[in-house]
Amino acid sequence: MQEKDCIFCKIVRGELPSEKVYEDELVYAFKDINPVA
């Protein structure tokens, strides 16, 4: 998988929407779009 196709890379770059929970120089945490339980 190339970086341009990586869904997580797209989220970090802001190309896909996400609900960010936390971000620093090493971590980008976001909520699941379809949580179960």
Secondary structure, 3 states (H helix, E strand, C coil): CCHHHCHHHHHHHCCCCCCEEEECCCCEEECCCCCCC
